């Protein structure tokens, strides 16, 4: 089943994990919405610079450090995804608590690993 996913911190740089995640999500037939500070393109996914409005997403996967996350708190909570994945280096107990208080699962995990073991 396809899980529409918002990748925050997307990058066109093939060495970046967000880039690898977008490609892996697409290979696994998940719809992807990508967000970053700069417009760009990864495979068939356009990278947008403004937070998507009225998008329905199952999962938000973070590739921005905790110091850059506060600006996204209210938009993500308003979006009401089923879960937010904190990839390695993005762990943020304060935001995780806010998510849980709003009925959103906060998961410290690696999107690439979850996809590779069939647990996404």
Secondary structure as UniProt FT lines:
FT   STRAND          5..8
FT   TURN            14..15
FT   HELIX           17..27
FT   TURN            28..29
FT   STRAND          32..35
FT   STRAND          40..42
FT   TURN            43..44
FT   STRAND          45..48
FT   STRAND          59..62
FT   HELIX           66..68
FT   HELIX           70..72
FT   HELIX           73..79
FT   STRAND          83..86
FT   TURN            88..89
FT   HELIX           93..101
FT   TURN            102..103
FT   STRAND          105..108
FT   HELIX           111..116
FT   TURN            117..118
//
